[in-house]
């Protein structure tokens, strides 16, 4: 009996040590799956809108310098190509729970516990059928959709996604991620050779919210575990 109790105790200790790791890995797989689904869903919606209305920079957007209002107008054009979405409006989006689409701005953190910047559209946001919240903002220029990025065609704006909606953990690089909207579709951020916040080194390893390219192309979130090993010219996972 004593030997059985000792064995059970050892098994309990091992389980206590390893179970949190397995749970964390499983949760990462859930995040990755939902991020990939959001990416392909949004890209297809934009491409379908482009087929009917022409490239994004041809869309009738008439809101001057207000990048949020331009983003809302872009959103209105995209919404018919998405199934079962819930629209969320908030006139005071910076100070509330974003009408149950996004958590409050100050709730978003990076994996190290510091604050993470986030800019959901204060006029119009929406939620996909799986509960992922989405916001579109255009470029912060008076001549929108003409901001040339060296590493991306023409950048028309940013798509912010929180795959858990207003609920936790609200962590950049986990449930909160960004994509770029271009003239013809959607691209992930943090690509090889990207400039400044579009780069993996800055946008993902420092800011965390621009890790979507790493997730889409490498199918992992290992930047949370061994950042010193990773890079487009280095290892693509902690195992390599």
C-alpha positions as CSV (number, residue, x, y, z in Angstrom):
1,X,0.0,0.0,0.0
2,X,2.8,2.4,0.9
3,X,4.5,1.8,-2.5
4,X,1.2,2.4,-4.3
5,X,0.7,5.7,-2.4
6,X,4.3,6.8,-3.3
7,X,3.7,5.9,-6.9
8,X,0.5,7.9,-7.0
9,X,2.2,10.8,-5.3
10,X,5.0,10.8,-8.0
11,X,2.4,10.6,-10.7
12,X,0.5,13.5,-9.1
13,X,3.7,15.6,-9.0
14,X,4.5,14.9,-12.6
15,X,1.0,15.7,-13.7
16,X,1.0,19.0,-11.7
17,X,4.2,20.0,-13.5
18,X,3.3,18.9,-17.0
19,X,-0.4,19.6,-17.2
20,X,-0.2,23.4,-17.4
21,X,2.3,23.0,-20.3
22,X,-0.1,20.8,-22.2
23,X,-3.0,23.1,-21.5
24,X,-1.0,26.2,-22.7
25,X,0.1,24.4,-25.9
26,X,-3.5,23.3,-26.6
27,X,-4.7,26.9,-26.1
28,X,-2.0,28.1,-28.5
29,X,-3.3,25.7,-31.1
30,X,-6.8,27.1,-30.6
31,X,-5.5,30.6,-31.1
32,X,-3.6,29.7,-34.2
33,X,-6.6,27.9,-35.7
34,X,-8.9,30.9,-35.1
35,X,-6.3,33.4,-36.4
36,X,-5.8,31.5,-39.6
37,X,-9.6,31.2,-40.0
38,X,-10.1,34.9,-39.5
39,X,-7.3,35.7,-42.0
40,X,-8.8,33.5,-44.8
41,X,-12.3,34.7,-44.1
42,X,-11.4,38.4,-44.2
43,X,-9.2,38.0,-47.2
44,X,-11.9,36.2,-49.2
45,X,-14.4,38.9,-48.2
46,X,-12.1,41.7,-49.4
47,X,-11.4,39.8,-52.7
48,X,-15.0,39.3,-53.3
49,X,-15.7,43.0,-52.7
50,X,-12.8,43.8,-55.1
51,X,-14.4,41.6,-57.8
52,X,-17.6,43.6,-57.6
53,X,-16.4,47.1,-56.8
54,X,-12.8,47.2,-58.2
55,X,-9.6,47.6,-56.2
56,X,-10.0,49.1,-52.7
57,X,-8.4,52.4,-53.7
58,X,-11.3,52.8,-56.2
59,X,-14.0,52.4,-53.6
60,X,-16.0,55.5,-52.9
61,X,-14.6,56.7,-49.6
62,X,-15.3,60.4,-48.9
63,X,-14.5,61.1,-45.3
64,X,-11.5,63.4,-45.5
65,X,-8.8,63.0,-42.8
66,X,-10.9,60.9,-40.4
67,X,-9.2,57.5,-40.7
68,X,-11.8,55.9,-38.4
69,X,-14.7,57.1,-40.6
70,X,-12.9,55.8,-43.7
71,X,-12.4,52.5,-41.9
72,X,-16.1,52.4,-41.2
73,X,-16.9,53.0,-44.8
74,X,-14.6,50.3,-45.9
75,X,-16.2,48.0,-43.4
76,X,-19.7,48.7,-44.8
77,X,-18.5,47.6,-48.2
78,X,-16.9,44.4,-46.9
79,X,-19.8,43.3,-44.5
80,X,-22.1,41.9,-47.3
81,X,-19.5,39.4,-48.2
82,X,-19.3,38.0,-44.6
83,X,-21.9,35.5,-43.2
84,X,-23.6,35.9,-39.9
85,X,-21.7,38.9,-38.6
86,X,-22.8,41.1,-35.7
87,X,-22.1,44.8,-36.1
88,X,-21.0,46.8,-33.0
89,X,-21.2,50.6,-32.8
90,X,-19.8,52.8,-30.1
91,X,-19.6,56.6,-30.0
92,X,-17.4,56.5,-27.0
93,X,-15.3,53.5,-27.9
94,X,-12.2,54.6,-26.1
95,X,-13.8,54.5,-22.7
96,X,-16.2,51.5,-22.7
97,X,-16.2,47.8,-23.5
98,X,-16.5,48.6,-27.2
99,X,-20.1,47.6,-27.3
100,X,-19.2,43.9,-26.6
101,X,-16.9,43.6,-29.6
102,X,-13.5,44.6,-28.0
103,X,-12.4,45.0,-24.4
104,X,-11.4,48.4,-23.2
105,X,-8.2,49.8,-24.5
106,X,-6.4,49.6,-21.2
107,X,-7.2,45.9,-20.9
108,X,-4.9,44.9,-23.6
109,X,-1.4,43.7,-22.6
110,X,1.7,42.2,-24.2
111,X,2.9,38.8,-23.1
112,X,5.4,40.5,-20.7
113,X,2.5,42.2,-18.8
114,X,3.1,45.7,-20.3
115,X,0.4,47.7,-22.1
116,X,-0.3,46.9,-25.7
117,X,-1.4,49.6,-28.1
118,X,-4.7,48.9,-29.9
119,X,-6.9,51.1,-32.1
120,X,-10.4,49.5,-32.8
121,X,-12.6,51.7,-34.9
122,X,-14.7,54.0,-32.7
123,X,-17.5,54.1,-35.3
124,X,-18.1,50.6,-36.4
125,X,-16.8,47.1,-35.5
126,X,-18.1,43.7,-36.1
127,X,-18.0,40.1,-34.8
128,X,-17.7,37.0,-36.9
129,X,-19.8,33.9,-36.3
130,X,-17.1,32.2,-34.2
131,X,-16.9,35.2,-31.8
132,X,-13.8,36.9,-33.3
133,X,-14.1,40.7,-33.2
134,X,-12.9,42.7,-36.1
135,X,-12.1,46.4,-36.7
136,X,-10.9,48.2,-39.9
137,X,-9.0,51.4,-39.9
138,X,-7.6,53.2,-43.0
139,X,-4.2,54.8,-43.3
140,X,-3.7,58.1,-41.3
141,X,-3.3,60.3,-44.4
142,X,-5.6,62.6,-46.3
143,X,-5.0,60.7,-49.5
144,X,-6.0,57.2,-48.2
145,X,-4.8,54.0,-49.7
146,X,-1.8,55.5,-51.3
147,X,0.7,55.1,-48.5
148,X,3.5,53.1,-50.2
149,X,5.1,50.5,-47.9
150,X,8.4,49.1,-49.3
151,X,7.4,45.6,-48.2
152,X,3.7,45.5,-49.1
153,X,2.0,46.7,-52.3
154,X,-0.2,49.7,-51.4
155,X,-1.3,49.8,-47.8
156,X,-4.9,50.8,-47.4
157,X,-5.3,50.2,-43.7
158,X,-5.1,47.8,-40.7
159,X,-7.5,45.1,-39.8
160,X,-7.4,44.4,-36.0
161,X,-8.8,41.0,-34.8
162,X,-9.4,39.8,-31.3
163,X,-10.3,36.1,-31.7
164,X,-11.9,35.9,-28.2
165,X,-13.9,39.1,-28.5
166,X,-14.2,41.3,-25.4
167,X,-13.1,38.4,-23.2
168,X,-9.6,37.5,-22.0
169,X,-6.8,37.1,-22.1
170,X,-6.6,40.3,-24.3
171,X,-2.9,39.7,-25.0
172,X,-1.1,40.9,-28.1
173,X,0.4,38.0,-30.0
174,X,-2.1,35.5,-28.5
175,X,-5.8,36.5,-29.1
176,X,-5.1,40.0,-30.4
177,X,-3.4,40.3,-33.8
178,X,-3.3,42.7,-36.8
179,X,-3.5,42.3,-40.6
180,X,-3.0,44.8,-43.4
181,X,-5.6,45.6,-46.0
182,X,-4.2,46.3,-49.5
183,X,-5.8,47.3,-52.8
184,X,-6.7,43.7,-53.6
185,X,-6.9,41.7,-50.4
186,X,-5.5,41.1,-46.9
187,X,-1.9,40.3,-45.9
188,X,-0.4,39.2,-42.6
189,X,2.0,41.5,-40.8
190,X,5.5,40.8,-39.6
191,X,6.9,39.5,-42.9
192,X,10.5,38.9,-43.9
193,X,12.2,42.2,-44.6
194,X,9.3,44.2,-43.4
195,X,9.9,47.9,-42.5
196,X,9.7,49.0,-38.9
197,X,6.4,47.8,-37.3
198,X,5.7,45.6,-40.3
199,X,8.9,43.6,-39.5
200,X,9.0,40.4,-37.5
201,X,11.8,41.9,-35.2
202,X,9.9,45.1,-34.3
203,X,6.2,44.2,-35.0
204,X,6.3,40.8,-33.4
205,X,9.2,40.3,-31.0
206,X,8.8,43.8,-29.5
207,X,5.2,44.8,-30.1
208,X,3.6,41.3,-30.5
209,X,0.5,42.5,-32.3
210,X,2.1,42.1,-35.7
211,X,2.9,38.4,-35.5
212,X,0.2,37.3,-38.0
213,X,2.7,36.5,-40.8
214,X,4.7,34.2,-38.4
215,X,1.5,32.4,-37.3
216,X,0.2,32.0,-40.9
217,X,3.5,30.8,-42.5
218,X,5.1,28.9,-39.6
219,X,2.0,27.6,-37.8
220,X,3.3,28.3,-34.3
221,X,3.5,31.0,-31.6
222,X,7.1,30.1,-30.6
223,X,8.0,33.8,-30.4
224,X,6.4,33.5,-27.0
225,X,8.9,30.9,-25.9
226,X,12.3,31.2,-27.7
227,X,12.4,34.6,-29.4
228,X,16.2,34.7,-29.5
229,X,16.2,31.6,-31.8
230,X,13.6,32.8,-34.3
231,X,13.7,34.9,-37.4
232,X,13.0,34.6,-41.2
233,X,16.7,34.0,-41.6
234,X,17.0,31.8,-38.5
235,X,14.9,29.0,-37.0
236,X,11.1,28.8,-37.7
237,X,10.4,27.1,-34.4
238,X,11.9,26.3,-31.0
239,X,12.4,22.7,-32.1
240,X,14.8,23.6,-34.9
